[in-house]
């Protein structure tokens, strides 16, 4: 049995959340660290941090569409009750990657790593995308801690 390199899996995915002008911010993570692209730096400057999370497929175990949709509806309710600043988001395969996939989720604003990890553990996620003004990367909810990454916009 082969061991999955989860860092590579997350770096080989695309992440998207809405822009205020009606478009979408789309990005991927890379090994090459550097300054955040200006749109992301501006958002973080205004909102403190950014976290991408979903309640789909806990611990990367595939579930039915209806189970995933119910889990995200419950998570949305939890965010509303907790007063978390959030919007819709999704993760997906990169263009040209097969099989093509997409998981609906949320972008959360203003959480520190501990708060973000709490939410990730709440819905049994392996890792979250998390960034603030100083760093961006993968925040593993158990074991691997924070893995710094670069952020690359996707057109």
Chimera marker file (.cmm) of the C-alpha trace (Angstrom):
<marker_set name="trace">
<marker id="1" x="0.000" y="0.000" z="0.000" r="1" g="1" b="0" radius="0.5"/>
<marker id="2" x="1.365" y="3.419" z="-0.922" r="1" g="1" b="0" radius="0.5"/>
<marker id="3" x="1.380" y="6.346" z="1.482" r="1" g="1" b="0" radius="0.5"/>
<marker id="4" x="-0.447" y="9.471" z="0.299" r="1" g="1" b="0" radius="0.5"/>
<marker id="5" x="1.585" y="12.679" z="0.340" r="1" g="1" b="0" radius="0.5"/>
<marker id="6" x="-1.184" y="14.998" z="1.509" r="1" g="1" b="0" radius="0.5"/>
<marker id="7" x="0.960" y="18.100" z="1.052" r="1" g="1" b="0" radius="0.5"/>
<marker id="8" x="1.269" y="17.297" z="-2.664" r="1" g="1" b="0" radius="0.5"/>
<marker id="9" x="-2.455" y="16.534" z="-2.915" r="1" g="1" b="0" radius="0.5"/>
<marker id="10" x="-3.371" y="19.929" z="-1.461" r="1" g="1" b="0" radius="0.5"/>
<marker id="11" x="-0.772" y="21.714" z="-3.601" r="1" g="1" b="0" radius="0.5"/>
<marker id="12" x="-2.205" y="20.045" z="-6.710" r="1" g="1" b="0" radius="0.5"/>
<marker id="13" x="-5.656" y="21.538" z="-6.044" r="1" g="1" b="0" radius="0.5"/>
<marker id="14" x="-7.309" y="24.853" z="-6.873" r="1" g="1" b="0" radius="0.5"/>
<marker id="15" x="-9.146" y="27.027" z="-4.341" r="1" g="1" b="0" radius="0.5"/>
<marker id="16" x="-11.761" y="29.683" z="-5.111" r="1" g="1" b="0" radius="0.5"/>
<marker id="17" x="-13.862" y="32.229" z="-3.254" r="1" g="1" b="0" radius="0.5"/>
<marker id="18" x="-15.937" y="35.210" z="-4.438" r="1" g="1" b="0" radius="0.5"/>
<marker id="19" x="-14.550" y="38.664" z="-5.153" r="1" g="1" b="0" radius="0.5"/>
<marker id="20" x="-16.546" y="41.687" z="-4.107" r="1" g="1" b="0" radius="0.5"/>
<marker id="21" x="-17.002" y="42.586" z="-7.812" r="1" g="1" b="0" radius="0.5"/>
<marker id="22" x="-18.824" y="39.327" z="-8.559" r="1" g="1" b="0" radius="0.5"/>
<marker id="23" x="-15.865" y="37.361" z="-9.959" r="1" g="1" b="0" radius="0.5"/>
<marker id="24" x="-13.790" y="34.720" z="-8.204" r="1" g="1" b="0" radius="0.5"/>
<marker id="25" x="-10.392" y="34.734" z="-6.524" r="1" g="1" b="0" radius="0.5"/>
<marker id="26" x="-8.753" y="31.516" z="-7.743" r="1" g="1" b="0" radius="0.5"/>
<marker id="27" x="-5.415" y="30.206" z="-6.516" r="1" g="1" b="0" radius="0.5"/>
<marker id="28" x="-3.229" y="27.220" z="-5.888" r="1" g="1" b="0" radius="0.5"/>
<marker id="29" x="-0.489" y="26.541" z="-3.356" r="1" g="1" b="0" radius="0.5"/>
<marker id="30" x="3.147" y="25.958" z="-4.278" r="1" g="1" b="0" radius="0.5"/>
<marker id="31" x="6.463" y="25.081" z="-2.648" r="1" g="1" b="0" radius="0.5"/>
<marker id="32" x="7.912" y="28.466" z="-3.632" r="1" g="1" b="0" radius="0.5"/>
<marker id="33" x="7.131" y="30.876" z="-0.800" r="1" g="1" b="0" radius="0.5"/>
<marker id="34" x="6.995" y="34.614" z="-1.372" r="1" g="1" b="0" radius="0.5"/>
<marker id="35" x="4.817" y="37.658" z="-1.016" r="1" g="1" b="0" radius="0.5"/>
<marker id="36" x="1.093" y="37.143" z="-1.336" r="1" g="1" b="0" radius="0.5"/>
<marker id="37" x="-0.470" y="38.310" z="-4.602" r="1" g="1" b="0" radius="0.5"/>
<marker id="38" x="-1.878" y="41.825" z="-4.115" r="1" g="1" b="0" radius="0.5"/>
<marker id="39" x="-5.588" y="40.854" z="-4.055" r="1" g="1" b="0" radius="0.5"/>
<marker id="40" x="-4.952" y="38.388" z="-1.222" r="1" g="1" b="0" radius="0.5"/>
<marker id="41" x="-2.738" y="40.805" z="0.685" r="1" g="1" b="0" radius="0.5"/>
<marker id="42" x="-5.471" y="43.449" z="0.384" r="1" g="1" b="0" radius="0.5"/>
<marker id="43" x="-8.187" y="41.078" z="1.662" r="1" g="1" b="0" radius="0.5"/>
<marker id="44" x="-6.036" y="40.001" z="4.602" r="1" g="1" b="0" radius="0.5"/>
<marker id="45" x="-5.158" y="43.633" z="5.293" r="1" g="1" b="0" radius="0.5"/>
<marker id="46" x="-8.868" y="44.347" z="5.715" r="1" g="1" b="0" radius="0.5"/>
<marker id="47" x="-10.051" y="41.072" z="7.245" r="1" g="1" b="0" radius="0.5"/>
<marker id="48" x="-7.063" y="39.708" z="9.191" r="1" g="1" b="0" radius="0.5"/>
<marker id="49" x="-6.694" y="36.204" z="7.754" r="1" g="1" b="0" radius="0.5"/>
<marker id="50" x="-8.262" y="33.770" z="5.331" r="1" g="1" b="0" radius="0.5"/>
<marker id="51" x="-9.120" y="30.083" z="5.860" r="1" g="1" b="0" radius="0.5"/>
<marker id="52" x="-10.535" y="27.644" z="3.292" r="1" g="1" b="0" radius="0.5"/>
<marker id="53" x="-12.597" y="24.853" z="4.886" r="1" g="1" b="0" radius="0.5"/>
<marker id="54" x="-15.228" y="22.289" z="3.926" r="1" g="1" b="0" radius="0.5"/>
<marker id="55" x="-17.254" y="19.698" z="5.791" r="1" g="1" b="0" radius="0.5"/>
<marker id="56" x="-17.121" y="17.381" z="2.759" r="1" g="1" b="0" radius="0.5"/>
<marker id="57" x="-15.420" y="13.988" z="2.956" r="1" g="1" b="0" radius="0.5"/>
<marker id="58" x="-14.053" y="13.997" z="6.541" r="1" g="1" b="0" radius="0.5"/>
<marker id="59" x="-10.453" y="12.726" z="6.758" r="1" g="1" b="0" radius="0.5"/>
<marker id="60" x="-10.531" y="12.358" z="2.947" r="1" g="1" b="0" radius="0.5"/>
<marker id="61" x="-13.067" y="9.523" z="3.025" r="1" g="1" b="0" radius="0.5"/>
<marker id="62" x="-15.510" y="9.999" z="0.171" r="1" g="1" b="0" radius="0.5"/>
<marker id="63" x="-19.188" y="10.344" z="1.127" r="1" g="1" b="0" radius="0.5"/>
<marker id="64" x="-22.380" y="10.803" z="-0.862" r="1" g="1" b="0" radius="0.5"/>
<marker id="65" x="-23.312" y="14.199" z="-2.269" r="1" g="1" b="0" radius="0.5"/>
<marker id="66" x="-26.331" y="14.391" z="0.040" r="1" g="1" b="0" radius="0.5"/>
<marker id="67" x="-24.227" y="13.609" z="3.149" r="1" g="1" b="0" radius="0.5"/>
<marker id="68" x="-21.677" y="16.259" z="2.126" r="1" g="1" b="0" radius="0.5"/>
<marker id="69" x="-24.346" y="18.876" z="1.435" r="1" g="1" b="0" radius="0.5"/>
<marker id="70" x="-25.977" y="18.206" z="4.817" r="1" g="1" b="0" radius="0.5"/>
<marker id="71" x="-22.606" y="18.484" z="6.579" r="1" g="1" b="0" radius="0.5"/>
<marker id="72" x="-21.891" y="21.839" z="4.902" r="1" g="1" b="0" radius="0.5"/>
<marker id="73" x="-25.389" y="23.120" z="5.782" r="1" g="1" b="0" radius="0.5"/>
<marker id="74" x="-24.747" y="22.226" z="9.426" r="1" g="1" b="0" radius="0.5"/>
<marker id="75" x="-21.324" y="23.898" z="9.324" r="1" g="1" b="0" radius="0.5"/>
<marker id="76" x="-22.845" y="27.061" z="7.819" r="1" g="1" b="0" radius="0.5"/>
<marker id="77" x="-25.354" y="27.115" z="10.699" r="1" g="1" b="0" radius="0.5"/>
<marker id="78" x="-22.501" y="26.682" z="13.199" r="1" g="1" b="0" radius="0.5"/>
<marker id="79" x="-20.607" y="29.639" z="11.670" r="1" g="1" b="0" radius="0.5"/>
<marker id="80" x="-23.726" y="31.816" z="11.811" r="1" g="1" b="0" radius="0.5"/>
<marker id="81" x="-24.377" y="30.916" z="15.452" r="1" g="1" b="0" radius="0.5"/>
<marker id="82" x="-20.728" y="31.580" z="16.375" r="1" g="1" b="0" radius="0.5"/>
<marker id="83" x="-20.637" y="34.917" z="14.516" r="1" g="1" b="0" radius="0.5"/>
<marker id="84" x="-17.819" y="33.798" z="12.182" r="1" g="1" b="0" radius="0.5"/>
<marker id="85" x="-17.235" y="36.066" z="9.152" r="1" g="1" b="0" radius="0.5"/>
<marker id="86" x="-17.526" y="33.731" z="6.138" r="1" g="1" b="0" radius="0.5"/>
<marker id="87" x="-18.526" y="33.354" z="2.509" r="1" g="1" b="0" radius="0.5"/>
<marker id="88" x="-18.873" y="30.456" z="0.090" r="1" g="1" b="0" radius="0.5"/>
<marker id="89" x="-15.786" y="28.820" z="-1.427" r="1" g="1" b="0" radius="0.5"/>
<marker id="90" x="-14.722" y="25.600" z="-3.081" r="1" g="1" b="0" radius="0.5"/>
<marker id="91" x="-11.717" y="23.428" z="-3.759" r="1" g="1" b="0" radius="0.5"/>
<marker id="92" x="-11.312" y="21.618" z="-7.055" r="1" g="1" b="0" radius="0.5"/>
<marker id="93" x="-8.997" y="19.788" z="-9.374" r="1" g="1" b="0" radius="0.5"/>
<marker id="94" x="-6.663" y="21.961" z="-11.407" r="1" g="1" b="0" radius="0.5"/>
<marker id="95" x="-7.557" y="22.508" z="-15.075" r="1" g="1" b="0" radius="0.5"/>
<marker id="96" x="-6.632" y="19.469" z="-17.141" r="1" g="1" b="0" radius="0.5"/>
<marker id="97" x="-6.399" y="17.114" z="-14.140" r="1" g="1" b="0" radius="0.5"/>
<marker id="98" x="-8.433" y="13.945" z="-14.306" r="1" g="1" b="0" radius="0.5"/>
<marker id="99" x="-10.628" y="12.924" z="-12.625" r="1" g="1" b="0" radius="0.5"/>
<marker id="100" x="-12.296" y="16.287" z="-12.393" r="1" g="1" b="0" radius="0.5"/>
<marker id="101" x="-13.637" y="17.043" z="-8.878" r="1" g="1" b="0" radius="0.5"/>
<marker id="102" x="-15.009" y="19.865" z="-6.739" r="1" g="1" b="0" radius="0.5"/>
<marker id="103" x="-15.852" y="20.185" z="-3.025" r="1" g="1" b="0" radius="0.5"/>
<marker id="104" x="-18.020" y="23.068" z="-1.858" r="1" g="1" b="0" radius="0.5"/>
<marker id="105" x="-16.948" y="24.866" z="1.277" r="1" g="1" b="0" radius="0.5"/>
<marker id="106" x="-16.339" y="28.208" z="2.892" r="1" g="1" b="0" radius="0.5"/>
<marker id="107" x="-13.782" y="30.965" z="3.235" r="1" g="1" b="0" radius="0.5"/>
<marker id="108" x="-13.476" y="32.235" z="6.810" r="1" g="1" b="0" radius="0.5"/>
<marker id="109" x="-12.019" y="35.614" z="7.698" r="1" g="1" b="0" radius="0.5"/>
<marker id="110" x="-10.165" y="36.844" z="10.770" r="1" g="1" b="0" radius="0.5"/>
<marker id="111" x="-9.319" y="33.548" z="12.486" r="1" g="1" b="0" radius="0.5"/>
<marker id="112" x="-5.949" y="32.762" z="14.007" r="1" g="1" b="0" radius="0.5"/>
<marker id="113" x="-4.444" y="29.302" z="13.426" r="1" g="1" b="0" radius="0.5"/>
<marker id="114" x="-5.822" y="27.876" z="16.664" r="1" g="1" b="0" radius="0.5"/>
<marker id="115" x="-9.362" y="29.028" z="15.876" r="1" g="1" b="0" radius="0.5"/>
<marker id="116" x="-9.120" y="27.724" z="12.298" r="1" g="1" b="0" radius="0.5"/>
<marker id="117" x="-7.791" y="24.367" z="13.522" r="1" g="1" b="0" radius="0.5"/>
<marker id="118" x="-10.699" y="24.139" z="15.968" r="1" g="1" b="0" radius="0.5"/>
<marker id="119" x="-13.148" y="24.418" z="13.057" r="1" g="1" b="0" radius="0.5"/>
<marker id="120" x="-11.169" y="21.905" z="10.996" r="1" g="1" b="0" radius="0.5"/>
<marker id="121" x="-11.210" y="19.402" z="13.844" r="1" g="1" b="0" radius="0.5"/>
<marker id="122" x="-14.923" y="20.092" z="14.385" r="1" g="1" b="0" radius="0.5"/>
<marker id="123" x="-15.655" y="18.743" z="10.875" r="1" g="1" b="0" radius="0.5"/>
<marker id="124" x="-12.811" y="16.179" z="10.903" r="1" g="1" b="0" radius="0.5"/>
<marker id="125" x="-10.772" y="17.703" z="8.099" r="1" g="1" b="0" radius="0.5"/>
<marker id="126" x="-7.222" y="16.597" z="7.454" r="1" g="1" b="0" radius="0.5"/>
<marker id="127" x="-5.984" y="20.117" z="6.632" r="1" g="1" b="0" radius="0.5"/>
<marker id="128" x="-7.123" y="23.655" z="5.839" r="1" g="1" b="0" radius="0.5"/>
<marker id="129" x="-5.671" y="26.373" z="3.657" r="1" g="1" b="0" radius="0.5"/>
<marker id="130" x="-4.775" y="29.274" z="5.962" r="1" g="1" b="0" radius="0.5"/>
<marker id="131" x="-3.045" y="32.607" z="5.350" r="1" g="1" b="0" radius="0.5"/>
<marker id="132" x="-2.402" y="35.880" z="7.097" r="1" g="1" b="0" radius="0.5"/>
<marker id="133" x="-0.168" y="38.861" z="6.319" r="1" g="1" b="0" radius="0.5"/>
<marker id="134" x="3.007" y="36.941" z="7.256" r="1" g="1" b="0" radius="0.5"/>
<marker id="135" x="2.471" y="33.425" z="5.895" r="1" g="1" b="0" radius="0.5"/>
<marker id="136" x="0.307" y="31.139" z="3.801" r="1" g="1" b="0" radius="0.5"/>
<marker id="137" x="0.078" y="27.390" z="3.755" r="1" g="1" b="0" radius="0.5"/>
<marker id="138" x="-1.540" y="24.199" z="4.945" r="1" g="1" b="0" radius="0.5"/>
<marker id="139" x="-2.751" y="23.970" z="8.509" r="1" g="1" b="0" radius="0.5"/>
<marker id="140" x="-2.997" y="20.292" z="9.400" r="1" g="1" b="0" radius="0.5"/>
<marker id="141" x="-5.675" y="19.606" z="11.980" r="1" g="1" b="0" radius="0.5"/>
<marker id="142" x="-3.737" y="16.706" z="13.486" r="1" g="1" b="0" radius="0.5"/>
<marker id="143" x="-0.038" y="15.940" z="13.533" r="1" g="1" b="0" radius="0.5"/>
<marker id="144" x="1.790" y="17.881" z="10.829" r="1" g="1" b="0" radius="0.5"/>
<marker id="145" x="1.246" y="21.419" z="12.132" r="1" g="1" b="0" radius="0.5"/>
<marker id="146" x="1.605" y="24.275" z="9.649" r="1" g="1" b="0" radius="0.5"/>
<marker id="147" x="3.353" y="23.763" z="6.291" r="1" g="1" b="0" radius="0.5"/>
<marker id="148" x="4.296" y="27.077" z="4.653" r="1" g="1" b="0" radius="0.5"/>
<marker id="149" x="3.433" y="27.405" z="0.964" r="1" g="1" b="0" radius="0.5"/>
<marker id="150" x="3.416" y="30.030" z="-1.753" r="1" g="1" b="0" radius="0.5"/>
<marker id="151" x="0.182" y="31.333" z="-3.270" r="1" g="1" b="0" radius="0.5"/>
<marker id="152" x="-0.230" y="31.558" z="-7.038" r="1" g="1" b="0" radius="0.5"/>
<marker id="153" x="-3.247" y="33.159" z="-8.669" r="1" g="1" b="0" radius="0.5"/>
<marker id="154" x="-5.035" y="31.187" z="-11.383" r="1" g="1" b="0" radius="0.5"/>
<marker id="155" x="-6.523" y="33.169" z="-14.258" r="1" g="1" b="0" radius="0.5"/>
<link id1="1" id2="2" r="1" g="1" b="0" radius="0.2"/>
<link id1="2" id2="3" r="1" g="1" b="0" radius="0.2"/>
<link id1="3" id2="4" r="1" g="1" b="0" radius="0.2"/>
<link id1="4" id2="5" r="1" g="1" b="0" radius="0.2"/>
<link id1="5" id2="6" r="1" g="1" b="0" radius="0.2"/>
<link id1="6" id2="7" r="1" g="1" b="0" radius="0.2"/>
<link id1="7" id2="8" r="1" g="1" b="0" radius="0.2"/>
<link id1="8" id2="9" r="1" g="1" b="0" radius="0.2"/>
<link id1="9" id2="10" r="1" g="1" b="0" radius="0.2"/>
<link id1="10" id2="11" r="1" g="1" b="0" radius="0.2"/>
<link id1="11" id2="12" r="1" g="1" b="0" radius="0.2"/>
<link id1="12" id2="13" r="1" g="1" b="0" radius="0.2"/>
<link id1="13" id2="14" r="1" g="1" b="0" radius="0.2"/>
<link id1="14" id2="15" r="1" g="1" b="0" radius="0.2"/>
<link id1="15" id2="16" r="1" g="1" b="0" radius="0.2"/>
<link id1="16" id2="17" r="1" g="1" b="0" radius="0.2"/>
<link id1="17" id2="18" r="1" g="1" b="0" radius="0.2"/>
<link id1="18" id2="19" r="1" g="1" b="0" radius="0.2"/>
<link id1="19" id2="20" r="1" g="1" b="0" radius="0.2"/>
<link id1="20" id2="21" r="1" g="1" b="0" radius="0.2"/>
<link id1="21" id2="22" r="1" g="1" b="0" radius="0.2"/>
<link id1="22" id2="23" r="1" g="1" b="0" radius="0.2"/>
<link id1="23" id2="24" r="1" g="1" b="0" radius="0.2"/>
<link id1="24" id2="25" r="1" g="1" b="0" radius="0.2"/>
<link id1="25" id2="26" r="1" g="1" b="0" radius="0.2"/>
<link id1="26" id2="27" r="1" g="1" b="0" radius="0.2"/>
<link id1="27" id2="28" r="1" g="1" b="0" radius="0.2"/>
<link id1="28" id2="29" r="1" g="1" b="0" radius="0.2"/>
<link id1="29" id2="30" r="1" g="1" b="0" radius="0.2"/>
<link id1="30" id2="31" r="1" g="1" b="0" radius="0.2"/>
<link id1="31" id2="32" r="1" g="1" b="0" radius="0.2"/>
<link id1="32" id2="33" r="1" g="1" b="0" radius="0.2"/>
<link id1="33" id2="34" r="1" g="1" b="0" radius="0.2"/>
<link id1="34" id2="35" r="1" g="1" b="0" radius="0.2"/>
<link id1="35" id2="36" r="1" g="1" b="0" radius="0.2"/>
<link id1="36" id2="37" r="1" g="1" b="0" radius="0.2"/>
<link id1="37" id2="38" r="1" g="1" b="0" radius="0.2"/>
<link id1="38" id2="39" r="1" g="1" b="0" radius="0.2"/>
<link id1="39" id2="40" r="1" g="1" b="0" radius="0.2"/>
<link id1="40" id2="41" r="1" g="1" b="0" radius="0.2"/>
<link id1="41" id2="42" r="1" g="1" b="0" radius="0.2"/>
<link id1="42" id2="43" r="1" g="1" b="0" radius="0.2"/>
<link id1="43" id2="44" r="1" g="1" b="0" radius="0.2"/>
<link id1="44" id2="45" r="1" g="1" b="0" radius="0.2"/>
<link id1="45" id2="46" r="1" g="1" b="0" radius="0.2"/>
<link id1="46" id2="47" r="1" g="1" b="0" radius="0.2"/>
<link id1="47" id2="48" r="1" g="1" b="0" radius="0.2"/>
<link id1="48" id2="49" r="1" g="1" b="0" radius="0.2"/>
<link id1="49" id2="50" r="1" g="1" b="0" radius="0.2"/>
<link id1="50" id2="51" r="1" g="1" b="0" radius="0.2"/>
<link id1="51" id2="52" r="1" g="1" b="0" radius="0.2"/>
<link id1="52" id2="53" r="1" g="1" b="0" radius="0.2"/>
<link id1="53" id2="54" r="1" g="1" b="0" radius="0.2"/>
<link id1="54" id2="55" r="1" g="1" b="0" radius="0.2"/>
<link id1="55" id2="56" r="1" g="1" b="0" radius="0.2"/>
<link id1="56" id2="57" r="1" g="1" b="0" radius="0.2"/>
<link id1="57" id2="58" r="1" g="1" b="0" radius="0.2"/>
<link id1="58" id2="59" r="1" g="1" b="0" radius="0.2"/>
<link id1="59" id2="60" r="1" g="1" b="0" radius="0.2"/>
<link id1="60" id2="61" r="1" g="1" b="0" radius="0.2"/>
<link id1="61" id2="62" r="1" g="1" b="0" radius="0.2"/>
<link id1="62" id2="63" r="1" g="1" b="0" radius="0.2"/>
<link id1="63" id2="64" r="1" g="1" b="0" radius="0.2"/>
<link id1="64" id2="65" r="1" g="1" b="0" radius="0.2"/>
<link id1="65" id2="66" r="1" g="1" b="0" radius="0.2"/>
<link id1="66" id2="67" r="1" g="1" b="0" radius="0.2"/>
<link id1="67" id2="68" r="1" g="1" b="0" radius="0.2"/>
<link id1="68" id2="69" r="1" g="1" b="0" radius="0.2"/>
<link id1="69" id2="70" r="1" g="1" b="0" radius="0.2"/>
<link id1="70" id2="71" r="1" g="1" b="0" radius="0.2"/>
<link id1="71" id2="72" r="1" g="1" b="0" radius="0.2"/>
<link id1="72" id2="73" r="1" g="1" b="0" radius="0.2"/>
<link id1="73" id2="74" r="1" g="1" b="0" radius="0.2"/>
<link id1="74" id2="75" r="1" g="1" b="0" radius="0.2"/>
<link id1="75" id2="76" r="1" g="1" b="0" radius="0.2"/>
<link id1="76" id2="77" r="1" g="1" b="0" radius="0.2"/>
<link id1="77" id2="78" r="1" g="1" b="0" radius="0.2"/>
<link id1="78" id2="79" r="1" g="1" b="0" radius="0.2"/>
<link id1="79" id2="80" r="1" g="1" b="0" radius="0.2"/>
<link id1="80" id2="81" r="1" g="1" b="0" radius="0.2"/>
<link id1="81" id2="82" r="1" g="1" b="0" radius="0.2"/>
<link id1="82" id2="83" r="1" g="1" b="0" radius="0.2"/>
<link id1="83" id2="84" r="1" g="1" b="0" radius="0.2"/>
<link id1="84" id2="85" r="1" g="1" b="0" radius="0.2"/>
<link id1="85" id2="86" r="1" g="1" b="0" radius="0.2"/>
<link id1="86" id2="87" r="1" g="1" b="0" radius="0.2"/>
<link id1="87" id2="88" r="1" g="1" b="0" radius="0.2"/>
<link id1="88" id2="89" r="1" g="1" b="0" radius="0.2"/>
<link id1="89" id2="90" r="1" g="1" b="0" radius="0.2"/>
<link id1="90" id2="91" r="1" g="1" b="0" radius="0.2"/>
<link id1="91" id2="92" r="1" g="1" b="0" radius="0.2"/>
<link id1="92" id2="93" r="1" g="1" b="0" radius="0.2"/>
<link id1="93" id2="94" r="1" g="1" b="0" radius="0.2"/>
<link id1="94" id2="95" r="1" g="1" b="0" radius="0.2"/>
<link id1="95" id2="96" r="1" g="1" b="0" radius="0.2"/>
<link id1="96" id2="97" r="1" g="1" b="0" radius="0.2"/>
<link id1="97" id2="98" r="1" g="1" b="0" radius="0.2"/>
<link id1="98" id2="99" r="1" g="1" b="0" radius="0.2"/>
<link id1="99" id2="100" r="1" g="1" b="0" radius="0.2"/>
<link id1="100" id2="101" r="1" g="1" b="0" radius="0.2"/>
<link id1="101" id2="102" r="1" g="1" b="0" radius="0.2"/>
<link id1="102" id2="103" r="1" g="1" b="0" radius="0.2"/>
<link id1="103" id2="104" r="1" g="1" b="0" radius="0.2"/>
<link id1="104" id2="105" r="1" g="1" b="0" radius="0.2"/>
<link id1="105" id2="106" r="1" g="1" b="0" radius="0.2"/>
<link id1="106" id2="107" r="1" g="1" b="0" radius="0.2"/>
<link id1="107" id2="108" r="1" g="1" b="0" radius="0.2"/>
<link id1="108" id2="109" r="1" g="1" b="0" radius="0.2"/>
<link id1="109" id2="110" r="1" g="1" b="0" radius="0.2"/>
<link id1="110" id2="111" r="1" g="1" b="0" radius="0.2"/>
<link id1="111" id2="112" r="1" g="1" b="0" radius="0.2"/>
<link id1="112" id2="113" r="1" g="1" b="0" radius="0.2"/>
<link id1="113" id2="114" r="1" g="1" b="0" radius="0.2"/>
<link id1="114" id2="115" r="1" g="1" b="0" radius="0.2"/>
<link id1="115" id2="116" r="1" g="1" b="0" radius="0.2"/>
<link id1="116" id2="117" r="1" g="1" b="0" radius="0.2"/>
<link id1="117" id2="118" r="1" g="1" b="0" radius="0.2"/>
<link id1="118" id2="119" r="1" g="1" b="0" radius="0.2"/>
<link id1="119" id2="120" r="1" g="1" b="0" radius="0.2"/>
<link id1="120" id2="121" r="1" g="1" b="0" radius="0.2"/>
<link id1="121" id2="122" r="1" g="1" b="0" radius="0.2"/>
<link id1="122" id2="123" r="1" g="1" b="0" radius="0.2"/>
<link id1="123" id2="124" r="1" g="1" b="0" radius="0.2"/>
<link id1="124" id2="125" r="1" g="1" b="0" radius="0.2"/>
<link id1="125" id2="126" r="1" g="1" b="0" radius="0.2"/>
<link id1="126" id2="127" r="1" g="1" b="0" radius="0.2"/>
<link id1="127" id2="128" r="1" g="1" b="0" radius="0.2"/>
<link id1="128" id2="129" r="1" g="1" b="0" radius="0.2"/>
<link id1="129" id2="130" r="1" g="1" b="0" radius="0.2"/>
<link id1="130" id2="131" r="1" g="1" b="0" radius="0.2"/>
<link id1="131" id2="132" r="1" g="1" b="0" radius="0.2"/>
<link id1="132" id2="133" r="1" g="1" b="0" radius="0.2"/>
<link id1="133" id2="134" r="1" g="1" b="0" radius="0.2"/>
<link id1="134" id2="135" r="1" g="1" b="0" radius="0.2"/>
<link id1="135" id2="136" r="1" g="1" b="0" radius="0.2"/>
<link id1="136" id2="137" r="1" g="1" b="0" radius="0.2"/>
<link id1="137" id2="138" r="1" g="1" b="0" radius="0.2"/>
<link id1="138" id2="139" r="1" g="1" b="0" radius="0.2"/>
<link id1="139" id2="140" r="1" g="1" b="0" radius="0.2"/>
<link id1="140" id2="141" r="1" g="1" b="0" radius="0.2"/>
<link id1="141" id2="142" r="1" g="1" b="0" radius="0.2"/>
<link id1="142" id2="143" r="1" g="1" b="0" radius="0.2"/>
<link id1="143" id2="144" r="1" g="1" b="0" radius="0.2"/>
<link id1="144" id2="145" r="1" g="1" b="0" radius="0.2"/>
<link id1="145" id2="146" r="1" g="1" b="0" radius="0.2"/>
<link id1="146" id2="147" r="1" g="1" b="0" radius="0.2"/>
<link id1="147" id2="148" r="1" g="1" b="0" radius="0.2"/>
<link id1="148" id2="149" r="1" g="1" b="0" radius="0.2"/>
<link id1="149" id2="150" r="1" g="1" b="0" radius="0.2"/>
<link id1="150" id2="151" r="1" g="1" b="0" radius="0.2"/>
<link id1="151" id2="152" r="1" g="1" b="0" radius="0.2"/>
<link id1="152" id2="153" r="1" g="1" b="0" radius="0.2"/>
<link id1="153" id2="154" r="1" g="1" b="0" radius="0.2"/>
<link id1="154" id2="155" r="1" g="1" b="0" radius="0.2"/>
</marker_set>
